[in-house]
């Protein structure tokens, strides 16, 4: 039997088969199997350890790459400001803030916002000259982002929009708590000129973002950017910071909006913040971006900037200057001179004038003088002529982007890029690093070549800026005649824009008188929408024309309360000391609380010893309602106003202490918070302690919210309540729009206002007839809301003149 098995195995495996080796192999296999089974737990532990180690190594490499990306992003953002040849952004930045949206009326309960002094302060979506002077309520970027809205930060050139995005990019990259809800997000900070929007961009909407981000990172990070951004946006942890839309035309913005729609569909949880123009953001609001105006700098903001500039200058620049010259001038003297000359100026203008004052090369007090000094530091006379021709061609071409081929021959593109005047983008596209600088160069070119209507593109911010600077040394008579003759625009947009050029134009220019007269006519007419009249007052006060003070005093004496408020706000905007007596008469004799509050604000803005002492007497001796107005007005004055409020919190009169609490609540300083916390705990009177608690709650939890608009209007509670009262139901779609029409015609006043707001953000051209009827209404609240709705439609790209009934 054994031999038979041996023969069988030999037949199967060959003549060299060895039975002993075969049996030994089987035994060895069994032994190894037994050993493997015994060692299985140990092997599993080793496998798990090795896997964890590999994953940890991968994560460490990914984290190192991500950290390098953050470092690159911070370095890029720190250089994205006007004074980057001197300082990093964080050394001189004033924390950006956004203008607080109006507190909404509750259309369900009929409750109105509290009628405090803040309700008198101008709050418009397009003009903020007076808002800065009166320290209008503002919110931080973190507060604006807290409720999940995507934002379109609007403002004119030089108002600080790009700086706000750069500041936020740095805060997110550093995981700073100032980033608010975005602290753990991955930021993609790009310029719109870096977006390559070809056909593939709609299919792969993240690809243009990746390409744009790769332009600003180091070579070691470039290859890892696609995976990193893809992962972040898929997880809903990506934020797109899109700069440069304010340099684009409405047509170019529309193309970006088409791509952005595909991007939002692909990444619905992505957060988006874009910097755009005040008006003409076609398509962006349709995607849910909420327009919100960048806050104007207050006097306190300007003081903070001057302190930070001084500290940075003393650390980095002064030690390098020759002794016996600028290095030995006391910065306090320079800042003291500047503090009285920066009233109502934009952040760009404040920076230019401060730089010029410290260098000593500025020749005048106009914005064009500061720009002239800046350009003179970087360009020779020959280079300037070529740069002016190129900038003028850019304005005439009306495009946010240009190429090196389109530059005028002799333009030193490489030198201008190295100096920071130009910025190179993907596919060799070019833009001006500061569009205001390009606009000024274009204005110089227009002055040398002569007036050309092709350069006058009202509605495009770079062209408007160029025309403003041109007004400093050129004649706008032709443009003025055309605009003044146009009576078709119910918003008077072009007239207001032309009026904004008055400040820097020579006082004897012939076109000024008619523009001033037309603006004064609008501001005087009580049958006009209050929003239009307030815009005219903004422009008139910003003109700083001496004759305007006389007009505002006449407006102050009008019986109409609204006219009196406008007169007060205008006089404060001018800082007219001759108006102190009539303003005090308004406070003493008028019954309307709003008119008295506005007069208090004007006295604080005039900021003379007499006006501030008058407010101090009102704070100590006036009736309760006007005491609060005086205290809140004093909070606009960083010098004497702050000191007076500190003193008032210690007086015996409990009503004065209570009023001082509300004033301290408007001061954006830590010491004010400390005083309020002490008063909340230690004051003898519960009414004062309660006021301090209320103010602190408002300080820590902002009442101003920025929320994305509801997309399905049939779900609006007020509309459902109105329909129920009418015995109807609200269905989505066209039926809901018809219910809005019904509410506009038959609803309560607060429902009519809410209906007009719906028309504004839904782009309800179908209701244009009702909209224009409301604009001509004898009811002021309806007329005012209709005007703002029309403004919103115009801003979002609707041609309202085509909608106007014949």
Rosetta blueprint (number, residue, H / E / L):
1 X L
2 X H
3 X H
4 X H
5 X H
6 X H
7 X H
8 X H
9 X H
10 X H
11 X H
12 X H
13 X H
14 X L
15 X L
16 X L
17 X L
18 X L
19 X H
20 X H
21 X H
22 X H
23 X H
24 X H
25 X H
26 X H
27 X H
28 X H
29 X H
30 X H
31 X H
32 X H
33 X H
34 X H
35 X H
36 X H
37 X H
38 X H
39 X H
40 X H
41 X H
42 X H
43 X H
44 X H
45 X H
46 X H
47 X H
48 X H
49 X H
50 X H
51 X H
52 X H
53 X H
54 X H
55 X H
56 X H
57 X H
58 X H
59 X H
60 X H
61 X H
62 X H
63 X H
64 X H
65 X H
66 X H
67 X H
68 X H
69 X H
70 X H
71 X H
72 X H
73 X H
74 X H
75 X H
76 X H
77 X H
78 X H
79 X L
80 X L
81 X L
82 X L
83 X L
84 X L
85 X L
86 X L
87 X L
88 X L
89 X H
90 X H
91 X H
92 X H
93 X L
94 X L
95 X L
96 X L
97 X E
98 X E
99 X E
100 X L
101 X L
102 X L
103 X L
104 X L
105 X L
106 X L
107 X L
108 X L
109 X L
110 X L
111 X L
112 X L
113 X L
114 X L
115 X L
116 X L
117 X H
118 X H
119 X H
120 X L
121 X L
122 X L
123 X L
124 X L
125 X L
126 X L
127 X L
128 X L
129 X H
130 X H
131 X H
132 X H
133 X H
134 X L
135 X L
136 X L
137 X L
138 X E
139 X E
140 X E
141 X H
142 X H
143 X H
144 X H
145 X H
146 X L
147 X L
148 X L
149 X L
150 X L
151 X E
152 X E
153 X E
154 X E
155 X L
156 X L
157 X L
158 X L
159 X L
160 X L
161 X H
162 X H
163 X H
164 X H
165 X H
166 X H
167 X H
168 X H
169 X H
170 X H
171 X H
172 X H
173 X H
174 X L
175 X L
176 X L
177 X H
178 X H
179 X H
180 X H
181 X H
182 X H
183 X L
184 X L
185 X L
186 X E
187 X E
188 X E
189 X E
190 X E
191 X E
192 X H
193 X H
194 X H
195 X L
196 X L
197 X L
198 X L
199 X H
200 X H
201 X H
202 X H
203 X H
204 X L
205 X H
206 X H
207 X H
208 X H
209 X H
210 X H
211 X H
212 X H
213 X H
214 X H
215 X L
216 X L
217 X L
218 X L
219 X H
220 X H
221 X H
222 X H
223 X H
224 X H
225 X H
226 X H
227 X H
228 X H
229 X H
230 X H
231 X H
232 X H
233 X H
234 X H
235 X L
236 X L
237 X L
238 X E
239 X E
240 X E
241 X E
242 X E
243 X E
244 X L
245 X H
246 X H
247 X H
248 X L
249 X L
250 X H
251 X H
252 X H
253 X H
254 X H
255 X H
256 X H
257 X H
258 X H
259 X H
260 X H
261 X H
262 X H
263 X H
264 X H
265 X H
266 X H
267 X L
268 X L
269 X L
270 X L
271 X E
272 X E
273 X E
274 X E
275 X E
276 X E
277 X L
278 X L
279 X L
280 X L
281 X L
282 X L
283 X L
284 X L
285 X H
286 X H
287 X H
288 X L
289 X L
290 X E
291 X E
292 X E
293 X E
294 X E
295 X L
296 X L
297 X L
298 X L
299 X H
300 X H
301 X H
302 X H
303 X H
304 X H
305 X H
306 X H
307 X H
308 X H
309 X H
310 X H
311 X H
312 X H
313 X H
314 X H
315 X H
316 X H
317 X H
318 X H
319 X H
320 X H
321 X L
322 X L
323 X L
324 X L
325 X L
326 X H
327 X H
328 X H
329 X L
330 X L
331 X H
332 X H
333 X H
334 X H
335 X H
336 X H
337 X H
338 X H
339 X H
340 X L
341 X L
342 X L
343 X L
344 X L
345 X L
346 X L
347 X H
348 X H
349 X H
350 X H
351 X H
352 X H
353 X H
354 X H
355 X H
356 X H
357 X H
358 X H
359 X H
360 X L
361 X L
362 X L
363 X L
364 X L
365 X L
366 X L
367 X H
368 X H
369 X H
370 X H
371 X H
372 X H
373 X H
374 X H
375 X H
376 X H
377 X H
378 X H
379 X L
380 X L
381 X H
382 X H
383 X H
384 X H
385 X H
386 X H
387 X H
388 X H
389 X H
390 X H
391 X H
392 X H
393 X H
394 X H
395 X H
396 X H
397 X H
398 X L
399 X L
400 X L
401 X L
402 X E
403 X E
404 X H
405 X H
406 X H
407 X L
408 X L
409 X L
410 X L
411 X L
412 X L
413 X H
414 X H
415 X H
416 X H
417 X H
418 X H
419 X L
420 X L
421 X L
422 X E
423 X E
424 X E
425 X L
426 X H
427 X H
428 X H
429 X E
430 X E
431 X E
432 X E
433 X L
434 X L
435 X H
436 X H
437 X H
438 X H
439 X H
440 X H
441 X H
442 X H
443 X H
444 X H
445 X H
446 X H
447 X H
448 X H
449 X H
450 X L
451 X L
452 X L
453 X H
454 X H
455 X H
456 X L
457 X L
458 X L
459 X L
460 X L
461 X H
462 X H
463 X H
464 X H
465 X H
466 X H
467 X H
468 X H
469 X H
470 X H
471 X L
472 X L
473 X L
474 X L
475 X L
476 X L
477 X H
478 X H
479 X H
480 X H
481 X H
482 X H
483 X H
484 X H
485 X H
486 X L
487 X L
488 X L
489 X L
490 X L
491 X L
492 X L
493 X H
494 X H
495 X H
496 X H
497 X H
498 X H
499 X H
500 X L
501 X L
502 X L
503 X L
504 X L
505 X L
506 X L
507 X L
508 X L
509 X L
510 X L
511 X H
512 X H
513 X H
514 X H
515 X H
516 X H
517 X H
518 X H
519 X H
520 X H
521 X H
522 X H
523 X H
524 X H
525 X L
526 X L
527 X L
528 X L
529 X L
530 X H
531 X H
532 X H
533 X H
534 X H
535 X H
536 X H
537 X H
538 X H
539 X H
540 X H
541 X H
542 X H
543 X H
544 X L
545 X L
546 X H
547 X H
548 X H
549 X H
550 X H
551 X H
552 X H
553 X H
554 X H
555 X H
556 X H
557 X L
558 X L
559 X L
560 X L
561 X H
562 X H
563 X H
564 X H
565 X H
566 X H
567 X H
568 X H
569 X H
570 X H
571 X H
572 X H
573 X H
574 X H
575 X L
576 X L
577 X H
578 X H
579 X H
580 X H
581 X H
582 X H
583 X H
584 X H
585 X H
586 X H
587 X H
588 X H
589 X H
590 X L
591 X L
592 X L
593 X H
594 X H
595 X H
596 X H
597 X H
598 X H
599 X H
600 X H
601 X H
602 X H
603 X H
604 X H
605 X H
606 X H
607 X L
608 X L
609 X H
610 X H
611 X H
612 X H
613 X H
614 X H
615 X H
616 X H
617 X H
618 X H
619 X H
620 X H
621 X H
622 X L
623 X L
624 X H
625 X H
626 X H
627 X H
628 X H
629 X H
630 X H
631 X H
632 X H
633 X H
634 X H
635 X L
636 X L
637 X L
638 X L
639 X L
640 X H
641 X H
642 X H
643 X H
644 X H
645 X H
646 X H
647 X H
648 X H
649 X L
650 X L
651 X L
652 X L
653 X L
654 X H
655 X H
656 X H
657 X H
658 X H
659 X H
660 X H
661 X H
662 X H
663 X H
664 X H
665 X L
666 X L
667 X L
668 X L
669 X L
670 X H
671 X H
672 X H
673 X H
674 X H
675 X H
676 X H
677 X H
678 X H
679 X H
680 X H
681 X H
682 X H
683 X L
684 X L
685 X L
686 X H
687 X H
688 X H
689 X H
690 X H
691 X H
692 X H
693 X H
694 X H
695 X H
696 X H
697 X H
698 X H
699 X H
700 X H
701 X L
702 X L
703 X L
704 X L
705 X L
706 X L
707 X L
708 X L
709 X L
710 X L
711 X L
712 X L
713 X H
714 X H
715 X H
716 X L
717 X H
718 X H
719 X H
720 X H
721 X H
722 X H
723 X H
724 X H
725 X H
726 X L
727 X L
728 X L
729 X L
730 X L
731 X L
732 X L
733 X L
734 X H
735 X H
736 X H
737 X H
738 X H
739 X H
740 X H
741 X H
742 X H
743 X H
744 X H
745 X H
746 X H
747 X L
748 X L
749 X H
750 X H
751 X H
752 X H
753 X H
754 X H
755 X H
756 X H
757 X H
758 X H
759 X H
760 X H
761 X H
762 X H
763 X L
764 X L
765 X H
766 X H
767 X H
768 X H
769 X H
770 X H
771 X H
772 X H
773 X H
774 X H
775 X H
776 X L
777 X L
778 X L
779 X L
780 X H
781 X H
782 X H
783 X H
784 X H
785 X H
786 X H
787 X H
788 X H
789 X H
790 X H
791 X H
792 X H
793 X H
794 X H
795 X H
796 X L
797 X L
798 X L
799 X L
800 X H
801 X H
802 X H
803 X H
804 X L
805 X L
806 X L
